[in-house]
Amino acid sequence: MITQIDKDTFETVYRGRIYTLCRSCSYAWSMWNKTINGRTNPPKPFDSLADVEKHYKHWKGIALLAGEK
């Protein structure tokens, strides 16, 4: 399940990782993921939410939820 934290930040938990997606200044969107024990990976940039949906199936529907066409 995708949870909206604020206007430009979304989170979901999938296979023991917490994924945080937020709108950024340098790219359209950036995603961080960390394990449940707290180890964080560097952010991955995306040009659009369609790209996020293409790379991560568990983010399907985020473009609709965020209001991006």
HELIX and SHEET records of a PDB file:
HELIX    1   1 LEU A   49  HIS A   55  1                                   7    
HELIX    2   2 LYS A   57  TRP A   59  5                                   3    
HELIX    3   3 ILE A   62  ALA A   66  1                                   5    
SHEET    1   A 5 THR A   3  ASP A   6  0                                        
SHEET    2   A 5 THR A   9  TYR A  14 -1                                        
SHEET    3   A 5 ARG A  17  ARG A  23 -1                                        
SHEET    4   A 5 TRP A  29  THR A  35 -1                                        
SHEET    5   A 5 LYS A  44  PHE A  46 -1                                        
END                                                                             
